[in-house]
Amino acid sequence: MHITLEKLEDIQRSAIINSAGLTFSDFRKQLKPKYFTVWRDICFGYVMLSITALVAILAQGQTMTVQIIIGTVCAGVFGYFLAYLQLFFHEAAHYNIAKDRKRNDKLANMFIGALVGQDITVYRPIHLMHHRYLGTIEDTEHSYFDALTLKYIFESMTGIRVLKVLSSREKVMKTKEQTQQRKLSNVNAQLLIGAVLNASIVLGAILMSWYILAISWTVGMLVVFPFFGAVRQLLEHRGENARKDQDYSVVPHGEVNRMFGDGMLASTLGAAGFNRHLLHHWEPAISYTCFKELENYLMDTQVASFVKSRQTSYISTFLSLFGK
């Protein structure tokens, strides 16, 4: 029997049962993180960055027109897959990229955080508050408070929105009580590592006369990557009836989560389980490597109609929210 829900949290987990009589509690025990899958997916991101870098290098001897076209495409691919890899930092915030928690954090900082200058121990408390306060004025990850307009896109591609996000997080870290003994800040050793790493990539490319690589990496990192990060989160959480003239830092926006499917776009723009964001916010501790199993189970229970009602795509959501 299917039931009407406003959100998945409205039904007790103990009440969920599938057609075979399997309760959610018993099903939940079967779900274990698949670490090989996690690192296969992370490696895929690095392979795509490497292939793109090779293409940019090989384009160096082509005509100016070809160089401009290839450089533009490479910048887009660099930014897209930097955003893709960044999503696994989120998975690490939930301790799901390695079985040992200390190893989880070291690997996250080494293979993901170093690319963008983030420290997992700084990001984690901010993100967990996002789970706690989603849809309220206290949400710590609130790009969806603003309407998807040309202004929003412009700010996302010029660094303005990045500065807003970092400023907001600094304020949160100063005003919210933290469990860590040390003071948390975005200005830390990982930020320096990220700056040195990216500067080395660009300067190294220039020294090798790989100018297309240097320019496309810079544009990808500073323009394209922030754009995809900001827009993706808005598409996950902004409500269909949200108003662009409403200040959601004063008035609660309300909790919204979506499911985006398994297509190539959904699986890369929404990597690490973001394409099933509804399930992640319902059960944050479950590894994204188990989300397909979880979705299949829920589609055989009384909450199937609700899950189906939240299924959409990134493109259709973009089109429905743009300008509103």
C-alpha positions as CSV (number, residue, x, y, z in Angstrom):
1,M,0.0,0.0,0.0
2,H,1.4,3.4,-1.0
3,I,0.9,6.4,1.2
4,T,1.0,10.2,0.8
5,L,4.0,11.9,2.2
6,E,5.3,15.5,2.3
7,K,8.8,14.2,2.9
8,L,10.4,10.8,3.5
9,E,11.1,11.7,7.2
10,D,7.3,11.7,7.8
11,I,7.2,7.9,8.0
12,Q,9.0,6.0,10.7
13,R,11.7,3.7,9.4
14,S,10.4,0.8,11.4
15,A,7.1,1.0,9.5
16,I,8.7,0.6,6.1
17,I,8.5,-3.0,4.7
18,N,8.7,-4.4,1.2
19,S,6.5,-6.9,-0.6
20,A,8.7,-9.8,0.6
21,G,8.1,-8.8,4.2
22,L,11.7,-7.4,4.7
23,T,11.7,-4.5,7.1
24,F,13.9,-1.5,6.5
25,S,15.8,-2.2,9.7
26,D,16.8,-5.6,8.5
27,F,17.5,-4.4,4.9
28,R,19.7,-1.6,6.3
29,K,22.0,-4.1,8.0
30,Q,22.9,-5.5,4.5
31,L,24.3,-2.2,3.2
32,K,28.0,-2.0,3.4
33,P,30.3,0.6,1.7
34,K,32.0,-0.7,-1.4
35,Y,35.4,1.0,-1.1
36,F,36.7,-0.4,-4.4
37,T,33.8,1.4,-6.2
38,V,34.6,4.6,-4.4
39,W,38.2,4.6,-5.5
40,R,37.4,3.4,-9.0
41,D,35.1,6.4,-9.4
42,I,37.8,8.8,-7.9
43,C,40.4,7.3,-10.3
44,F,38.0,8.0,-13.2
45,G,38.0,11.7,-12.3
46,Y,41.8,11.8,-12.4
47,V,41.9,9.9,-15.7
48,M,39.6,12.5,-17.2
49,L,41.7,15.3,-15.9
50,S,44.8,13.6,-17.3
51,I,43.3,12.9,-20.7
52,T,42.1,16.6,-20.9
53,A,45.6,17.8,-20.0
54,L,47.1,15.6,-22.8
55,V,44.6,17.0,-25.3
56,A,45.5,20.6,-24.2
57,I,49.2,19.8,-24.7
58,L,48.7,18.2,-28.1
59,A,46.7,21.2,-29.3
60,Q,49.6,23.5,-28.8
61,G,50.9,23.2,-32.3
62,Q,47.5,23.7,-34.0
63,T,46.1,26.8,-35.6
64,M,45.0,29.7,-33.4
65,T,41.3,28.9,-34.1
66,V,41.7,25.2,-33.2
67,Q,43.7,26.2,-30.1
68,I,40.9,28.5,-28.9
69,I,38.2,25.9,-29.5
70,I,40.2,23.1,-27.8
71,G,41.3,25.4,-25.0
72,T,37.6,26.3,-24.3
73,V,36.5,22.7,-24.3
74,C,39.4,21.7,-22.0
75,A,38.6,24.5,-19.5
76,G,35.0,23.2,-19.4
77,V,36.1,19.6,-18.9
78,F,38.7,20.5,-16.2
79,G,36.1,22.5,-14.3
80,Y,33.5,19.8,-14.6
81,F,35.7,17.0,-13.3
82,L,37.2,19.1,-10.6
83,A,33.6,19.6,-9.4
84,Y,33.1,15.8,-9.9
85,L,36.1,15.0,-7.7
86,Q,35.1,17.5,-5.1
87,L,31.9,15.5,-4.4
88,F,33.9,12.7,-3.0
89,F,35.2,15.1,-0.3
90,H,31.5,15.1,0.8
91,E,31.6,11.3,0.9
92,A,34.7,11.5,3.1
93,A,32.9,13.9,5.4
94,H,30.6,11.0,6.2
95,Y,33.6,8.7,6.7
96,N,32.8,6.6,3.6
97,I,36.0,6.5,1.5
98,A,38.0,4.3,3.8
99,K,37.1,1.9,6.7
100,D,39.5,3.5,9.2
101,R,38.4,7.1,10.0
102,K,41.9,8.5,10.3
103,R,42.9,7.0,7.0
104,N,39.6,8.3,5.5
105,D,40.6,11.9,6.5
106,K,44.2,11.6,5.3
107,L,43.1,10.2,1.9
108,A,40.5,12.9,1.5
109,N,42.9,15.7,2.2
110,M,45.6,14.1,0.0
111,F,43.6,13.2,-3.1
112,I,40.7,15.6,-3.1
113,G,41.2,18.5,-0.6
114,A,44.7,19.3,-1.9
115,L,43.2,20.1,-5.3
116,V,41.0,22.8,-4.0
117,G,42.7,23.8,-0.7
118,Q,40.1,22.3,1.7
119,D,40.7,20.4,4.9
120,I,38.2,17.7,5.7
121,T,38.2,18.5,9.4
122,V,37.1,22.0,8.6
123,Y,34.5,21.0,6.0
124,R,32.9,18.2,8.1
125,P,31.2,20.3,10.9
126,I,29.9,22.8,8.4
127,H,28.4,20.1,6.3
128,L,26.9,18.2,9.2
129,M,25.1,21.5,10.2
130,H,23.7,21.5,6.6
131,H,22.1,18.2,7.3
132,R,20.8,19.4,10.7
133,Y,19.4,22.7,9.4
134,L,18.4,22.0,5.8
135,G,15.7,24.3,4.7
136,T,16.0,26.6,7.7
137,I,17.6,30.1,8.0
138,E,20.5,28.4,9.8
139,D,21.5,26.1,6.9
140,T,25.3,26.4,6.4
141,E,25.2,25.4,2.7
142,H,22.6,27.7,1.3
143,S,23.3,28.5,-2.3
144,Y,19.7,27.5,-2.9
145,F,18.5,30.6,-1.0
146,D,19.1,32.6,-4.1
147,A,17.2,32.3,-7.3
148,L,18.7,30.8,-10.4
149,T,19.1,33.9,-12.5
150,L,21.8,35.4,-14.8
151,K,23.1,37.3,-11.8
152,Y,23.5,34.0,-9.9
153,I,25.3,32.4,-12.9
154,F,27.6,35.5,-13.3
155,E,28.5,35.4,-9.5
156,S,29.2,31.7,-9.7
157,M,31.6,32.2,-12.6
158,T,33.5,35.2,-11.3
159,G,34.4,34.1,-7.8
160,I,31.8,36.4,-6.1
161,R,29.8,33.4,-4.9
162,V,32.9,31.5,-3.7
163,L,33.8,34.5,-1.6
164,K,30.3,34.7,-0.2
165,V,30.4,31.0,0.7
166,L,33.8,31.3,2.4
167,S,32.8,34.4,4.3
168,S,29.6,32.7,5.5
169,R,31.5,29.6,6.6
170,E,34.0,31.7,8.5
171,K,31.1,33.4,10.4
172,V,29.6,30.0,11.2
173,M,32.9,28.7,12.6
174,K,33.2,31.7,14.8
175,T,29.6,31.7,16.1
176,K,28.8,28.0,16.4
177,E,30.1,25.7,19.1
178,Q,32.6,23.2,17.7
179,T,33.6,19.9,19.1
180,Q,37.2,20.3,18.1
181,Q,39.7,21.8,20.5
182,R,41.5,23.9,17.9
183,K,40.0,26.9,16.2
184,L,38.6,26.0,12.7
185,S,39.2,28.3,9.7
186,N,39.3,28.0,5.9
187,V,42.7,29.6,6.1
188,N,44.9,26.6,6.9
189,A,47.7,24.4,5.7
190,Q,45.4,22.7,3.1
191,L,44.7,26.1,1.5
192,L,48.4,26.7,1.1
193,I,48.9,23.2,-0.3
194,G,46.1,23.8,-2.8
195,A,47.6,27.2,-3.8
196,V,51.0,25.7,-4.3
197,L,49.7,22.7,-6.2
198,N,47.7,24.7,-8.6
199,A,50.4,27.3,-9.1
200,S,52.8,24.5,-9.8
201,I,50.5,23.1,-12.5
202,V,50.1,26.5,-14.2
203,L,53.7,27.6,-13.9
204,G,55.0,24.2,-14.9
205,A,52.8,24.3,-18.0
206,I,54.1,27.8,-18.9
207,L,57.7,26.7,-18.5
208,M,57.0,23.8,-20.9
209,S,55.4,26.3,-23.3
210,W,52.0,24.5,-22.8
211,Y,50.1,27.7,-22.8
212,I,46.7,26.1,-23.6
213,L,47.1,23.8,-20.6
214,A,48.0,26.7,-18.3
215,I,45.1,28.9,-19.4
216,S,42.4,26.1,-19.6
217,W,43.4,24.8,-16.1
218,T,43.2,28.3,-14.7
219,V,39.8,29.0,-16.2
220,G,38.5,25.5,-15.3
221,M,39.6,25.9,-11.7
222,L,38.5,29.6,-11.2
223,V,35.4,29.9,-13.4
224,V,33.9,26.5,-14.5
225,F,34.4,24.6,-11.3
226,P,32.7,27.1,-9.0
227,F,29.8,27.4,-11.5
228,F,29.0,23.7,-11.5
229,G,29.4,23.5,-7.7
230,A,26.9,26.4,-7.0
231,V,24.4,25.5,-9.6
232,R,24.3,21.8,-8.7
233,Q,23.5,22.5,-5.1
234,L,20.7,24.9,-6.0
235,L,19.2,22.3,-8.3
236,E,19.2,19.7,-5.5
237,H,17.5,21.9,-2.8
238,R,15.7,24.9,-4.2
239,G,11.9,24.5,-4.2
240,E,9.7,24.8,-7.3
241,N,7.6,27.4,-5.5
242,A,10.5,29.4,-4.1
243,R,10.3,33.1,-4.8
244,K,13.3,35.2,-6.0
245,D,12.0,38.3,-4.1
246,Q,12.0,36.3,-0.8
247,D,15.0,36.5,1.6
248,Y,15.4,32.9,2.8
249,S,18.1,34.0,5.3
250,V,15.1,35.5,7.2
251,V,12.2,33.3,6.2
252,P,12.7,29.5,6.1
253,H,12.9,28.1,2.6
254,G,11.7,24.6,3.6
255,E,13.3,21.2,3.0
256,V,13.6,20.0,-0.6
257,N,15.5,17.0,-2.0
258,R,15.4,15.4,-5.4
259,M,16.4,12.2,-7.3
260,F,18.2,12.7,-10.7
261,G,18.5,9.3,-12.2
262,D,21.4,7.3,-13.7
263,G,22.2,9.0,-16.9
264,M,25.7,10.1,-17.8
265,L,25.1,13.7,-16.8
266,A,23.3,12.7,-13.6
267,S,26.1,10.3,-12.6
268,T,28.9,12.8,-13.1
269,L,27.4,16.1,-12.3
270,G,25.8,14.3,-9.4
271,A,28.7,11.9,-8.6
272,A,29.2,10.2,-5.3
273,G,25.5,9.7,-4.8
274,F,24.4,13.3,-5.3
275,N,22.2,12.1,-8.1
276,R,20.1,10.4,-5.3
277,H,20.3,13.3,-2.9
278,L,16.9,12.5,-1.4
279,L,18.3,9.2,-0.1
280,H,21.4,10.8,1.2
281,H,19.6,13.3,3.3
282,W,17.3,10.6,4.6
283,E,20.1,8.3,5.6
284,P,23.4,10.3,5.6
285,A,25.6,7.5,7.0
286,I,24.9,5.1,4.1
287,S,27.6,5.0,1.4
288,Y,26.5,6.2,-2.0
289,T,27.7,2.8,-3.3
290,C,24.5,1.4,-1.8
291,F,22.0,4.0,-3.0
292,K,20.9,1.9,-6.1
293,E,20.1,-1.0,-3.8
294,L,18.3,1.4,-1.4
295,E,16.3,2.9,-4.1
296,N,15.2,-0.5,-5.5
297,Y,14.2,-1.5,-2.0
298,L,12.1,1.6,-1.4
299,M,10.4,1.3,-4.8
300,D,9.0,-2.0,-3.5
301,T,7.6,-0.5,-0.3
302,Q,4.7,1.9,0.7
303,V,6.9,5.0,0.1
304,A,7.5,4.2,-3.6
305,S,5.0,6.8,-4.9
306,F,6.8,9.5,-2.9
307,V,10.2,8.5,-4.1
308,K,8.9,8.4,-7.7
309,S,7.4,11.9,-7.3
310,R,10.8,13.3,-6.5
311,Q,12.5,11.8,-9.6
312,T,13.6,14.4,-12.2
313,S,16.7,15.4,-14.1
314,Y,19.2,18.2,-13.7
315,I,18.3,19.7,-17.1
316,S,14.5,19.8,-16.4
317,T,15.1,21.2,-12.9
318,F,17.3,23.9,-14.3
319,L,14.8,24.9,-16.9
320,S,11.9,24.9,-14.4
321,L,13.9,27.0,-11.9
322,F,15.7,29.4,-14.2
323,G,14.5,33.0,-13.8
324,K,12.1,32.2,-11.0
